[in-house]
Amino acid sequence: MNTIHLEELYNRHIKPLSLVARMRLVKLIMQDLAQPMKNSAEPPKRSIMELHGLGAEVWEGVAAQDYVKQLRDEWESRP
C-alpha cells in the first residue's frame, strides 16, 4: 500500500473517529508492532551462574594454597 492510499484511508476512516477511538487505534497498532519484537530471534537472557563448574577439570588435583603461593613467588621474582 503506497502513501497516497494510506493518506486516503486515514482521511476517510480514521480522522473522523473521536479522539478516544483514535487513541485506542494507536494503542492497538503499537501492541501489534511490538509483537515481532517479543518473538524476534533475540538471544535469551543469560545468568552468570550458567558458568558454575565450567572448567573444573582444569583445577583437579591442584591445591588452592599451593597455587596461590606459586603465584606470589612468581610475582616476587619479577623485576
Secondary structure, DSSP 8 states (H G I E B T S, - for coil): --HHHHHHHIIIIITTS-HHHHHHHHHHHHHHHHHHHHTS-------GGGGTTTTGGGGTT--HHHHHHHHHHHHHH--
